Amino acid sequence: MKKQIPQFVHVWWRDSKRHLYQMSEDDVDGVSVIHTASYLVLSAKDSITLAQDLIEGEWRGVMTIPRENIVEMNYLTIK
């Protein structure tokens, strides 16, 4: 029996931008838009939870993104 592969998504989402060096006020800018392609572990009302890997039935590299930070999300097909 073939196991069902969890849904895979490509998400564009906003996150805080971190500056690791000294800069002038004119150089400081808003947020970063991050592109993440991952397994969709959980889709809740206020957030989504993604995972980098699925290893023997367990998730690894898990993160949750608030829905208000999501710019776009596309479902991908894995063959």
mmCIF file of the N, C-alpha and C atoms, coordinates in Angstrom:
data_MODEL
# 
_entry.id   MODEL 
# 
loop_
_atom_site.group_PDB 
_atom_site.id 
_atom_site.type_symbol 
_atom_site.label_atom_id 
_atom_site.label_alt_id 
_atom_site.label_comp_id 
_atom_site.label_asym_id 
_atom_site.label_entity_id 
_atom_site.label_seq_id 
_atom_site.pdbx_PDB_ins_code 
_atom_site.Cartn_x 
_atom_site.Cartn_y 
_atom_site.Cartn_z 
_atom_site.occupancy 
_atom_site.B_iso_or_equiv 
_atom_site.pdbx_formal_charge 
_atom_site.auth_seq_id 
_atom_site.auth_comp_id 
_atom_site.auth_asym_id 
_atom_site.auth_atom_id 
_atom_site.pdbx_PDB_model_num 
ATOM 1   N N  . MET A 1 1  ? 0.834  -1.174 0.000  1.00 0.00 ? 1  MET A N  1 
ATOM 2   C CA . MET A 1 1  ? 0.000  0.000  0.000  1.00 0.00 ? 1  MET A CA 1 
ATOM 3   C C  . MET A 1 1  ? 0.885  1.246  0.000  1.00 0.00 ? 1  MET A C  1 
ATOM 4   N N  . LYS A 1 2  ? 0.585  2.182  -0.913 1.00 0.00 ? 2  LYS A N  1 
ATOM 5   C CA . LYS A 1 2  ? 1.345  3.413  -1.013 1.00 0.00 ? 2  LYS A CA 1 
ATOM 6   C C  . LYS A 1 2  ? 0.867  4.405  0.047  1.00 0.00 ? 2  LYS A C  1 
ATOM 7   N N  . LYS A 1 3  ? 1.817  4.961  0.818  1.00 0.00 ? 3  LYS A N  1 
ATOM 8   C CA . LYS A 1 3  ? 1.457  5.960  1.825  1.00 0.00 ? 3  LYS A CA 1 
ATOM 9   C C  . LYS A 1 3  ? 1.146  7.282  1.154  1.00 0.00 ? 3  LYS A C  1 
ATOM 10  N N  . GLN A 1 4  ? 0.173  8.006  1.707  1.00 0.00 ? 4  GLN A N  1 
ATOM 11  C CA . GLN A 1 4  ? -0.190 9.312  1.179  1.00 0.00 ? 4  GLN A CA 1 
ATOM 12  C C  . GLN A 1 4  ? 0.884  10.329 1.555  1.00 0.00 ? 4  GLN A C  1 
ATOM 13  N N  . ILE A 1 5  ? 1.327  11.082 0.576  1.00 0.00 ? 5  ILE A N  1 
ATOM 14  C CA . ILE A 1 5  ? 2.327  12.124 0.813  1.00 0.00 ? 5  ILE A CA 1 
ATOM 15  C C  . ILE A 1 5  ? 1.613  13.375 1.318  1.00 0.00 ? 5  ILE A C  1 
ATOM 16  N N  . PRO A 1 6  ? 2.084  13.967 2.415  1.00 0.00 ? 6  PRO A N  1 
ATOM 17  C CA . PRO A 1 6  ? 1.454  15.197 2.924  1.00 0.00 ? 6  PRO A CA 1 
ATOM 18  C C  . PRO A 1 6  ? 1.525  16.313 1.875  1.00 0.00 ? 6  PRO A C  1 
ATOM 19  N N  . GLN A 1 7  ? 0.616  17.267 1.959  1.00 0.00 ? 7  GLN A N  1 
ATOM 20  C CA . GLN A 1 7  ? 0.574  18.393 1.023  1.00 0.00 ? 7  GLN A CA 1 
ATOM 21  C C  . GLN A 1 7  ? 1.856  19.210 1.113  1.00 0.00 ? 7  GLN A C  1 
ATOM 22  N N  . PHE A 1 8  ? 2.358  19.641 -0.039 1.00 0.00 ? 8  PHE A N  1 
ATOM 23  C CA . PHE A 1 8  ? 3.560  20.457 -0.119 1.00 0.00 ? 8  PHE A CA 1 
ATOM 24  C C  . PHE A 1 8  ? 3.139  21.836 -0.608 1.00 0.00 ? 8  PHE A C  1 
ATOM 25  N N  . VAL A 1 9  ? 3.676  22.896 -0.001 1.00 0.00 ? 9  VAL A N  1 
ATOM 26  C CA . VAL A 1 9  ? 3.275  24.263 -0.341 1.00 0.00 ? 9  VAL A CA 1 
ATOM 27  C C  . VAL A 1 9  ? 4.478  25.167 -0.560 1.00 0.00 ? 9  VAL A C  1 
ATOM 28  N N  . HIS A 1 10 ? 4.258  26.226 -1.322 1.00 0.00 ? 10 HIS A N  1 
ATOM 29  C CA . HIS A 1 10 ? 5.243  27.300 -1.476 1.00 0.00 ? 10 HIS A CA 1 
ATOM 30  C C  . HIS A 1 10 ? 4.585  28.540 -0.886 1.00 0.00 ? 10 HIS A C  1 
ATOM 31  N N  . VAL A 1 11 ? 5.204  29.111 0.138  1.00 0.00 ? 11 VAL A N  1 
ATOM 32  C CA . VAL A 1 11 ? 4.611  30.232 0.876  1.00 0.00 ? 11 VAL A CA 1 
ATOM 33  C C  . VAL A 1 11 ? 5.521  31.452 0.781  1.00 0.00 ? 11 VAL A C  1 
ATOM 34  N N  . TRP A 1 12 ? 4.916  32.597 0.441  1.00 0.00 ? 12 TRP A N  1 
ATOM 35  C CA . TRP A 1 12 ? 5.588  33.888 0.544  1.00 0.00 ? 12 TRP A CA 1 
ATOM 36  C C  . TRP A 1 12 ? 5.043  34.516 1.818  1.00 0.00 ? 12 TRP A C  1 
ATOM 37  N N  . TRP A 1 13 ? 5.937  34.886 2.748  1.00 0.00 ? 13 TRP A N  1 
ATOM 38  C CA . TRP A 1 13 ? 5.460  35.445 4.014  1.00 0.00 ? 13 TRP A CA 1 
ATOM 39  C C  . TRP A 1 13 ? 6.395  36.530 4.515  1.00 0.00 ? 13 TRP A C  1 
ATOM 40  N N  . ARG A 1 14 ? 5.804  37.455 5.263  1.00 0.00 ? 14 ARG A N  1 
ATOM 41  C CA . ARG A 1 14 ? 6.549  38.596 5.813  1.00 0.00 ? 14 ARG A CA 1 
ATOM 42  C C  . ARG A 1 14 ? 7.124  38.237 7.184  1.00 0.00 ? 14 ARG A C  1 
ATOM 43  N N  . ASP A 1 15 ? 8.342  38.703 7.405  1.00 0.00 ? 15 ASP A N  1 
ATOM 44  C CA . ASP A 1 15 ? 8.990  38.495 8.698  1.00 0.00 ? 15 ASP A CA 1 
ATOM 45  C C  . ASP A 1 15 ? 9.805  39.739 9.029  1.00 0.00 ? 15 ASP A C  1 
ATOM 46  N N  . SER A 1 16 ? 10.177 39.845 10.274 1.00 0.00 ? 16 SER A N  1 
ATOM 47  C CA . SER A 1 16 ? 11.002 40.989 10.668 1.00 0.00 ? 16 SER A CA 1 
ATOM 48  C C  . SER A 1 16 ? 12.365 40.889 9.995  1.00 0.00 ? 16 SER A C  1 
ATOM 49  N N  . LYS A 1 17 ? 12.952 42.038 9.729  1.00 0.00 ? 17 LYS A N  1 
ATOM 50  C CA . LYS A 1 17 ? 14.265 42.080 9.090  1.00 0.00 ? 17 LYS A CA 1 
ATOM 51  C C  . LYS A 1 17 ? 15.303 42.373 10.165 1.00 0.00 ? 17 LYS A C  1 
ATOM 52  N N  . ARG A 1 18 ? 16.372 41.647 10.127 1.00 0.00 ? 18 ARG A N  1 
ATOM 53  C CA . ARG A 1 18 ? 17.432 41.781 11.124 1.00 0.00 ? 18 ARG A CA 1 
ATOM 54  C C  . ARG A 1 18 ? 18.667 42.355 10.456 1.00 0.00 ? 18 ARG A C  1 
ATOM 55  N N  . HIS A 1 19 ? 19.240 43.391 11.058 1.00 0.00 ? 19 HIS A N  1 
ATOM 56  C CA . HIS A 1 19 ? 20.448 44.025 10.535 1.00 0.00 ? 19 HIS A CA 1 
ATOM 57  C C  . HIS A 1 19 ? 21.580 43.747 11.513 1.00 0.00 ? 19 HIS A C  1 
ATOM 58  N N  . LEU A 1 20 ? 22.647 43.180 11.012 1.00 0.00 ? 20 LEU A N  1 
ATOM 59  C CA . LEU A 1 20 ? 23.747 42.769 11.879 1.00 0.00 ? 20 LEU A CA 1 
ATOM 60  C C  . LEU A 1 20 ? 24.914 43.756 11.895 1.00 0.00 ? 20 LEU A C  1 
ATOM 61  N N  . TYR A 1 21 ? 24.695 44.926 11.341 1.00 0.00 ? 21 TYR A N  1 
ATOM 62  C CA . TYR A 1 21 ? 25.772 45.898 11.265 1.00 0.00 ? 21 TYR A CA 1 
ATOM 63  C C  . TYR A 1 21 ? 25.221 47.283 11.551 1.00 0.00 ? 21 TYR A C  1 
ATOM 64  N N  . GLN A 1 22 ? 26.123 48.213 11.797 1.00 0.00 ? 22 GLN A N  1 
ATOM 65  C CA . GLN A 1 22 ? 25.720 49.588 12.090 1.00 0.00 ? 22 GLN A CA 1 
ATOM 66  C C  . GLN A 1 22 ? 25.191 50.242 10.816 1.00 0.00 ? 22 GLN A C  1 
ATOM 67  N N  . MET A 1 23 ? 24.120 51.011 10.927 1.00 0.00 ? 23 MET A N  1 
ATOM 68  C CA . MET A 1 23 ? 23.556 51.652 9.752  1.00 0.00 ? 23 MET A CA 1 
ATOM 69  C C  . MET A 1 23 ? 22.888 52.966 10.123 1.00 0.00 ? 23 MET A C  1 
ATOM 70  N N  . SER A 1 24 ? 22.735 53.823 9.117  1.00 0.00 ? 24 SER A N  1 
ATOM 71  C CA . SER A 1 24 ? 22.069 55.103 9.347  1.00 0.00 ? 24 SER A CA 1 
ATOM 72  C C  . SER A 1 24 ? 20.563 54.894 9.330  1.00 0.00 ? 24 SER A C  1 
ATOM 73  N N  . GLU A 1 25 ? 19.841 55.873 9.821  1.00 0.00 ? 25 GLU A N  1 
ATOM 74  C CA . GLU A 1 25 ? 18.383 55.792 9.850  1.00 0.00 ? 25 GLU A CA 1 
ATOM 75  C C  . GLU A 1 25 ? 17.809 55.658 8.430  1.00 0.00 ? 25 GLU A C  1 
ATOM 76  N N  . ASP A 1 26 ? 18.462 56.270 7.443  1.00 0.00 ? 26 ASP A N  1 
ATOM 77  C CA . ASP A 1 26 ? 18.005 56.198 6.049  1.00 0.00 ? 26 ASP A CA 1 
ATOM 78  C C  . ASP A 1 26 ? 18.136 54.789 5.463  1.00 0.00 ? 26 ASP A C  1 
ATOM 79  N N  . ASP A 1 27 ? 19.032 53.969 6.012  1.00 0.00 ? 27 ASP A N  1 
ATOM 80  C CA . ASP A 1 27 ? 19.267 52.624 5.487  1.00 0.00 ? 27 ASP A CA 1 
ATOM 81  C C  . ASP A 1 27 ? 18.319 51.577 6.065  1.00 0.00 ? 27 ASP A C  1 
ATOM 82  N N  . VAL A 1 28 ? 17.636 51.937 7.140  1.00 0.00 ? 28 VAL A N  1 
ATOM 83  C CA . VAL A 1 28 ? 16.754 50.976 7.809  1.00 0.00 ? 28 VAL A CA 1 
ATOM 84  C C  . VAL A 1 28 ? 15.471 50.847 6.993  1.00 0.00 ? 28 VAL A C  1 
ATOM 85  N N  . ASP A 1 29 ? 15.125 49.624 6.663  1.00 0.00 ? 29 ASP A N  1 
ATOM 86  C CA . ASP A 1 29 ? 13.877 49.410 5.932  1.00 0.00 ? 29 ASP A CA 1 
ATOM 87  C C  . ASP A 1 29 ? 13.050 48.359 6.638  1.00 0.00 ? 29 ASP A C  1 
ATOM 88  N N  . GLY A 1 30 ? 11.812 48.209 6.205  1.00 0.00 ? 30 GLY A N  1 
ATOM 89  C CA . GLY A 1 30 ? 10.782 47.415 6.842  1.00 0.00 ? 30 GLY A CA 1 
ATOM 90  C C  . GLY A 1 30 ? 11.031 45.946 7.068  1.00 0.00 ? 30 GLY A C  1 
ATOM 91  N N  . VAL A 1 31 ? 10.298 45.128 6.340  1.00 0.00 ? 31 VAL A N  1 
ATOM 92  C CA . VAL A 1 31 ? 10.287 43.697 6.588  1.00 0.00 ? 31 VAL A CA 1 
ATOM 93  C C  . VAL A 1 31 ? 10.873 42.931 5.412  1.00 0.00 ? 31 VAL A C  1 
ATOM 94  N N  . SER A 1 32 ? 11.174 41.676 5.644  1.00 0.00 ? 32 SER A N  1 
ATOM 95  C CA . SER A 1 32 ? 11.626 40.772 4.592  1.00 0.00 ? 32 SER A CA 1 
ATOM 96  C C  . SER A 1 32 ? 10.451 39.948 4.106  1.00 0.00 ? 32 SER A C  1 
ATOM 97  N N  . VAL A 1 33 ? 10.446 39.615 2.822  1.00 0.00 ? 33 VAL A N  1 
ATOM 98  C CA . VAL A 1 33 ? 9.485  38.642 2.301  1.00 0.00 ? 33 VAL A CA 1 
ATOM 99  C C  . VAL A 1 33 ? 10.278 37.372 2.041  1.00 0.00 ? 33 VAL A C  1 
ATOM 100 N N  . ILE A 1 34 ? 9.875  36.315 2.712  1.00 0.00 ? 34 ILE A N  1 
ATOM 101 C CA . ILE A 1 34 ? 10.591 35.045 2.674  1.00 0.00 ? 34 ILE A CA 1 
ATOM 102 C C  . ILE A 1 34 ? 9.806  34.058 1.824  1.00 0.00 ? 34 ILE A C  1 
ATOM 103 N N  . HIS A 1 35 ? 10.511 33.262 1.043  1.00 0.00 ? 35 HIS A N  1 
ATOM 104 C CA . HIS A 1 35 ? 9.907  32.201 0.236  1.00 0.00 ? 35 HIS A CA 1 
ATOM 105 C C  . HIS A 1 35 ? 10.273 30.877 0.886  1.00 0.00 ? 35 HIS A C  1 
ATOM 106 N N  . THR A 1 36 ? 9.272  30.083 1.232  1.00 0.00 ? 36 THR A N  1 
ATOM 107 C CA . THR A 1 36 ? 9.498  28.794 1.881  1.00 0.00 ? 36 THR A CA 1 
ATOM 108 C C  . THR A 1 36 ? 8.706  27.718 1.148  1.00 0.00 ? 36 THR A C  1 
ATOM 109 N N  . ALA A 1 37 ? 9.379  26.626 0.805  1.00 0.00 ? 37 ALA A N  1 
ATOM 110 C CA . ALA A 1 37 ? 8.709  25.461 0.224  1.00 0.00 ? 37 ALA A CA 1 
ATOM 111 C C  . ALA A 1 37 ? 8.836  24.335 1.247  1.00 0.00 ? 37 ALA A C  1 
ATOM 112 N N  . SER A 1 38 ? 7.703  23.857 1.760  1.00 0.00 ? 38 SER A N  1 
ATOM 113 C CA . SER A 1 38 ? 7.706  22.885 2.853  1.00 0.00 ? 38 SER A CA 1 
ATOM 114 C C  . SER A 1 38 ? 6.435  22.045 2.850  1.00 0.00 ? 38 SER A C  1 
ATOM 115 N N  . TYR A 1 39 ? 6.452  21.032 3.697  1.00 0.00 ? 39 TYR A N  1 
ATOM 116 C CA . TYR A 1 39 ? 5.248  20.251 3.948  1.00 0.00 ? 39 TYR A CA 1 
ATOM 117 C C  . TYR A 1 39 ? 4.294  21.082 4.800  1.00 0.00 ? 39 TYR A C  1 
ATOM 118 N N  . LEU A 1 40 ? 3.020  21.034 4.470  1.00 0.00 ? 40 LEU A N  1 
ATOM 119 C CA . LEU A 1 40 ? 1.999  21.690 5.288  1.00 0.00 ? 40 LEU A CA 1 
ATOM 120 C C  . LEU A 1 40 ? 1.530  20.687 6.337  1.00 0.00 ? 40 LEU A C  1 
ATOM 121 N N  . VAL A 1 41 ? 1.932  20.917 7.577  1.00 0.00 ? 41 VAL A N  1 
ATOM 122 C CA . VAL A 1 41 ? 1.617  20.010 8.678  1.00 0.00 ? 41 VAL A CA 1 
ATOM 123 C C  . VAL A 1 41 ? 0.227  20.291 9.240  1.00 0.00 ? 41 VAL A C  1 
ATOM 124 N N  . LEU A 1 42 ? -0.092 21.582 9.409  1.00 0.00 ? 42 LEU A N  1 
ATOM 125 C CA . LEU A 1 42 ? -1.360 21.968 10.019 1.00 0.00 ? 42 LEU A CA 1 
ATOM 126 C C  . LEU A 1 42 ? -1.802 23.306 9.450  1.00 0.00 ? 42 LEU A C  1 
ATOM 127 N N  . SER A 1 43 ? -3.069 23.389 9.085  1.00 0.00 ? 43 SER A N  1 
ATOM 128 C CA . SER A 1 43 ? -3.661 24.644 8.627  1.00 0.00 ? 43 SER A CA 1 
ATOM 129 C C  . SER A 1 43 ? -4.755 25.014 9.617  1.00 0.00 ? 43 SER A C  1 
ATOM 130 N N  . ALA A 1 44 ? -4.478 26.015 10.447 1.00 0.00 ? 44 ALA A N  1 
ATOM 131 C CA . ALA A 1 44 ? -5.423 26.460 11.465 1.00 0.00 ? 44 ALA A CA 1 
ATOM 132 C C  . ALA A 1 44 ? -6.006 27.816 11.059 1.00 0.00 ? 44 ALA A C  1 
ATOM 133 N N  . LYS A 1 45 ? -6.986 28.273 11.808 1.00 0.00 ? 45 LYS A N  1 
ATOM 134 C CA . LYS A 1 45 ? -7.647 29.543 11.506 1.00 0.00 ? 45 LYS A CA 1 
ATOM 135 C C  . LYS A 1 45 ? -6.663 30.713 11.502 1.00 0.00 ? 45 LYS A C  1 
ATOM 136 N N  . ASP A 1 46 ? -5.777 30.766 12.478 1.00 0.00 ? 46 ASP A N  1 
ATOM 137 C CA . ASP A 1 46 ? -4.875 31.904 12.649 1.00 0.00 ? 46 ASP A CA 1 
ATOM 138 C C  . ASP A 1 46 ? -3.446 31.673 12.189 1.00 0.00 ? 46 ASP A C  1 
ATOM 139 N N  . SER A 1 47 ? -3.105 30.437 11.783 1.00 0.00 ? 47 SER A N  1 
ATOM 140 C CA . SER A 1 47 ? -1.714 30.147 11.430 1.00 0.00 ? 47 SER A CA 1 
ATOM 141 C C  . SER A 1 47 ? -1.617 28.888 10.568 1.00 0.00 ? 47 SER A C  1 
ATOM 142 N N  . ILE A 1 48 ? -0.440 28.723 9.985  1.00 0.00 ? 48 ILE A N  1 
ATOM 143 C CA . ILE A 1 48 ? -0.117 27.456 9.332  1.00 0.00 ? 48 ILE A CA 1 
ATOM 144 C C  . ILE A 1 48 ? 1.164  26.934 9.962  1.00 0.00 ? 48 ILE A C  1 
ATOM 145 N N  . THR A 1 49 ? 1.316  25.633 9.982  1.00 0.00 ? 49 THR A N  1 
ATOM 146 C CA . THR A 1 49 ? 2.529  25.012 10.509 1.00 0.00 ? 49 THR A CA 1 
ATOM 147 C C  . THR A 1 49 ? 3.166  24.211 9.382  1.00 0.00 ? 49 THR A C  1 
ATOM 148 N N  . LEU A 1 50 ? 4.448  24.479 9.162  1.00 0.00 ? 50 LEU A N  1 
ATOM 149 C CA . LEU A 1 50 ? 5.207  23.839 8.097  1.00 0.00 ? 50 LEU A CA 1 
ATOM 150 C C  . LEU A 1 50 ? 6.326  22.990 8.681  1.00 0.00 ? 50 LEU A C  1 
ATOM 151 N N  . ALA A 1 51 ? 6.781  22.011 7.897  1.00 0.00 ? 51 ALA A N  1 
ATOM 152 C CA . ALA A 1 51 ? 7.910  21.187 8.316  1.00 0.00 ? 51 ALA A CA 1 
ATOM 153 C C  . ALA A 1 51 ? 8.853  20.982 7.144  1.00 0.00 ? 51 ALA A C  1 
ATOM 154 N N  . GLN A 1 52 ? 10.125 20.993 7.440  1.00 0.00 ? 52 GLN A N  1 
ATOM 155 C CA . GLN A 1 52 ? 11.164 20.809 6.435  1.00 0.00 ? 52 GLN A CA 1 
ATOM 156 C C  . GLN A 1 52 ? 11.244 19.363 5.968  1.00 0.00 ? 52 GLN A C  1 
ATOM 157 N N  . ASP A 1 53 ? 11.148 18.414 6.892  1.00 0.00 ? 53 ASP A N  1 
ATOM 158 C CA . ASP A 1 53 ? 11.348 16.996 6.576  1.00 0.00 ? 53 ASP A CA 1 
ATOM 159 C C  . ASP A 1 53 ? 10.308 16.124 7.255  1.00 0.00 ? 53 ASP A C  1 
ATOM 160 N N  . LEU A 1 54 ? 10.063 14.981 6.652  1.00 0.00 ? 54 LEU A N  1 
ATOM 161 C CA . LEU A 1 54 ? 9.250  13.920 7.246  1.00 0.00 ? 54 LEU A CA 1 
ATOM 162 C C  . LEU A 1 54 ? 10.131 12.675 7.291  1.00 0.00 ? 54 LEU A C  1 
ATOM 163 N N  . ILE A 1 55 ? 10.467 12.254 8.498  1.00 0.00 ? 55 ILE A N  1 
ATOM 164 C CA . ILE A 1 55 ? 11.392 11.135 8.681  1.00 0.00 ? 55 ILE A CA 1 
ATOM 165 C C  . ILE A 1 55 ? 10.707 10.048 9.487  1.00 0.00 ? 55 ILE A C  1 
ATOM 166 N N  . GLU A 1 56 ? 10.448 8.913  8.835  1.00 0.00 ? 56 GLU A N  1 
ATOM 167 C CA . GLU A 1 56 ? 9.819  7.766  9.487  1.00 0.00 ? 56 GLU A CA 1 
ATOM 168 C C  . GLU A 1 56 ? 8.594  8.179  10.297 1.00 0.00 ? 56 GLU A C  1 
ATOM 169 N N  . GLY A 1 57 ? 7.750  9.007  9.694  1.00 0.00 ? 57 GLY A N  1 
ATOM 170 C CA . GLY A 1 57 ? 6.504  9.411  10.334 1.00 0.00 ? 57 GLY A CA 1 
ATOM 171 C C  . GLY A 1 57 ? 6.614  10.556 11.318 1.00 0.00 ? 57 GLY A C  1 
ATOM 172 N N  . GLU A 1 58 ? 7.792  11.175 11.456 1.00 0.00 ? 58 GLU A N  1 
ATOM 173 C CA . GLU A 1 58 ? 7.970  12.291 12.387 1.00 0.00 ? 58 GLU A CA 1 
ATOM 174 C C  . GLU A 1 58 ? 8.468  13.521 11.643 1.00 0.00 ? 58 GLU A C  1 
ATOM 175 N N  . TRP A 1 59 ? 7.999  14.683 12.080 1.00 0.00 ? 59 TRP A N  1 
ATOM 176 C CA . TRP A 1 59 ? 8.370  15.949 11.452 1.00 0.00 ? 59 TRP A CA 1 
ATOM 177 C C  . TRP A 1 59 ? 9.666  16.505 12.017 1.00 0.00 ? 59 TRP A C  1 
ATOM 178 N N  . ARG A 1 60 ? 10.435 17.184 11.163 1.00 0.00 ? 60 ARG A N  1 
ATOM 179 C CA . ARG A 1 60 ? 11.670 17.858 11.600 1.00 0.00 ? 60 ARG A CA 1 
ATOM 180 C C  . ARG A 1 60 ? 11.714 19.237 10.943 1.00 0.00 ? 60 ARG A C  1 
ATOM 181 N N  . GLY A 1 61 ? 12.273 20.198 11.642 1.00 0.00 ? 61 GLY A N  1 
ATOM 182 C CA . GLY A 1 61 ? 12.366 21.562 11.138 1.00 0.00 ? 61 GLY A CA 1 
ATOM 183 C C  . GLY A 1 61 ? 10.998 22.218 11.050 1.00 0.00 ? 61 GLY A C  1 
ATOM 184 N N  . VAL A 1 62 ? 10.271 22.210 12.149 1.00 0.00 ? 62 VAL A N  1 
ATOM 185 C CA . VAL A 1 62 ? 8.889  22.695 12.186 1.00 0.00 ? 62 VAL A CA 1 
ATOM 186 C C  . VAL A 1 62 ? 8.840  24.177 12.564 1.00 0.00 ? 62 VAL A C  1 
ATOM 187 N N  . MET A 1 63 ? 7.984  24.931 11.853 1.00 0.00 ? 63 MET A N  1 
ATOM 188 C CA . MET A 1 63 ? 7.762  26.336 12.213 1.00 0.00 ? 63 MET A CA 1 
ATOM 189 C C  . MET A 1 63 ? 6.310  26.697 11.940 1.00 0.00 ? 63 MET A C  1 
ATOM 190 N N  . THR A 1 64 ? 5.815  27.678 12.692 1.00 0.00 ? 64 THR A N  1 
ATOM 191 C CA . THR A 1 64 ? 4.446  28.157 12.540 1.00 0.00 ? 64 THR A CA 1 
ATOM 192 C C  . THR A 1 64 ? 4.486  29.612 12.093 1.00 0.00 ? 64 THR A C  1 
ATOM 193 N N  . ILE A 1 65 ? 3.654  29.939 11.104 1.00 0.00 ? 65 ILE A N  1 
ATOM 194 C CA . ILE A 1 65 ? 3.592  31.295 10.552 1.00 0.00 ? 65 ILE A CA 1 
ATOM 195 C C  . ILE A 1 65 ? 2.175  31.830 10.779 1.00 0.00 ? 65 ILE A C  1 
ATOM 196 N N  . PRO A 1 66 ? 2.054  33.006 11.383 1.00 0.00 ? 66 PRO A N  1 
ATOM 197 C CA . PRO A 1 66 ? 0.725  33.603 11.537 1.00 0.00 ? 66 PRO A CA 1 
ATOM 198 C C  . PRO A 1 66 ? 0.124  33.906 10.160 1.00 0.00 ? 66 PRO A C  1 
ATOM 199 N N  . ARG A 1 67 ? -1.151 33.666 9.989  1.00 0.00 ? 67 ARG A N  1 
ATOM 200 C CA . ARG A 1 67 ? -1.817 33.908 8.700  1.00 0.00 ? 67 ARG A CA 1 
ATOM 201 C C  . ARG A 1 67 ? -1.703 35.370 8.260  1.00 0.00 ? 67 ARG A C  1 
ATOM 202 N N  . GLU A 1 68 ? -1.691 36.280 9.213  1.00 0.00 ? 68 GLU A N  1 
ATOM 203 C CA . GLU A 1 68 ? -1.591 37.702 8.853  1.00 0.00 ? 68 GLU A CA 1 
ATOM 204 C C  . GLU A 1 68 ? -0.256 38.030 8.188  1.00 0.00 ? 68 GLU A C  1 
ATOM 205 N N  . ASN A 1 69 ? 0.741  37.162 8.317  1.00 0.00 ? 69 ASN A N  1 
ATOM 206 C CA . ASN A 1 69 ? 2.044  37.384 7.697  1.00 0.00 ? 69 ASN A CA 1 
ATOM 207 C C  . ASN A 1 69 ? 2.148  36.774 6.302  1.00 0.00 ? 69 ASN A C  1 
ATOM 208 N N  . ILE A 1 70 ? 1.170  35.963 5.915  1.00 0.00 ? 70 ILE A N  1 
ATOM 209 C CA . ILE A 1 70 ? 1.246  35.273 4.631  1.00 0.00 ? 70 ILE A CA 1 
ATOM 210 C C  . ILE A 1 70 ? 0.816  36.213 3.507  1.00 0.00 ? 70 ILE A C  1 
ATOM 211 N N  . VAL A 1 71 ? 1.690  36.342 2.512  1.00 0.00 ? 71 VAL A N  1 
ATOM 212 C CA . VAL A 1 71 ? 1.412  37.156 1.341  1.00 0.00 ? 71 VAL A CA 1 
ATOM 213 C C  . VAL A 1 71 ? 0.700  36.297 0.295  1.00 0.00 ? 71 VAL A C  1 
ATOM 214 N N  . GLU A 1 72 ? 1.208  35.072 0.084  1.00 0.00 ? 72 GLU A N  1 
ATOM 215 C CA . GLU A 1 72 ? 0.630  34.162 -0.898 1.00 0.00 ? 72 GLU A CA 1 
ATOM 216 C C  . GLU A 1 72 ? 1.035  32.740 -0.546 1.00 0.00 ? 72 GLU A C  1 
ATOM 217 N N  . MET A 1 73 ? 0.163  31.783 -0.865 1.00 0.00 ? 73 MET A N  1 
ATOM 218 C CA . MET A 1 73 ? 0.482  30.378 -0.632 1.00 0.00 ? 73 MET A CA 1 
ATOM 219 C C  . MET A 1 73 ? -0.063 29.565 -1.798 1.00 0.00 ? 73 MET A C  1 
ATOM 220 N N  . ASN A 1 74 ? 0.806  28.761 -2.396 1.00 0.00 ? 74 ASN A N  1 
ATOM 221 C CA . ASN A 1 74 ? 0.414  27.888 -3.504 1.00 0.00 ? 74 ASN A CA 1 
ATOM 222 C C  . ASN A 1 74 ? 0.650  26.436 -3.125 1.00 0.00 ? 74 ASN A C  1 
ATOM 223 N N  . TYR A 1 75 ? -0.308 25.591 -3.457 1.00 0.00 ? 75 TYR A N  1 
ATOM 224 C CA . TYR A 1 75 ? -0.171 24.160 -3.231 1.00 0.00 ? 75 TYR A CA 1 
ATOM 225 C C  . TYR A 1 75 ? 0.591  23.555 -4.393 1.00 0.00 ? 75 TYR A C  1 
ATOM 226 N N  . LEU A 1 76 ? 1.579  22.728 -4.099 1.00 0.00 ? 76 LEU A N  1 
ATOM 227 C CA . LEU A 1 76 ? 2.412  22.101 -5.115 1.00 0.00 ? 76 LEU A CA 1 
ATOM 228 C C  . LEU A 1 76 ? 2.083  20.621 -5.245 1.00 0.00 ? 76 LEU A C  1 
ATOM 229 N N  . THR A 1 77 ? 2.335  20.078 -6.411 1.00 0.00 ? 77 THR A N  1 
ATOM 230 C CA . THR A 1 77 ? 2.091  18.656 -6.647 1.00 0.00 ? 77 THR A CA 1 
ATOM 231 C C  . THR A 1 77 ? 3.418  17.913 -6.637 1.00 0.00 ? 77 THR A C  1 
ATOM 232 N N  . ILE A 1 78 ? 3.498  16.860 -5.864 1.00 0.00 ? 78 ILE A N  1 
ATOM 233 C CA . ILE A 1 78 ? 4.682  16.015 -5.814 1.00 0.00 ? 78 ILE A CA 1 
ATOM 234 C C  . ILE A 1 78 ? 4.343  14.721 -6.549 1.00 0.00 ? 78 ILE A C  1 
ATOM 235 N N  . LYS A 1 79 ? 5.164  14.367 -7.505 1.00 0.00 ? 79 LYS A N  1 
ATOM 236 C CA . LYS A 1 79 ? 4.923  13.133 -8.259 1.00 0.00 ? 79 LYS A CA 1 
ATOM 237 C C  . LYS A 1 79 ? 5.937  12.076 -7.918 1.00 0.00 ? 79 LYS A C  1 
# 
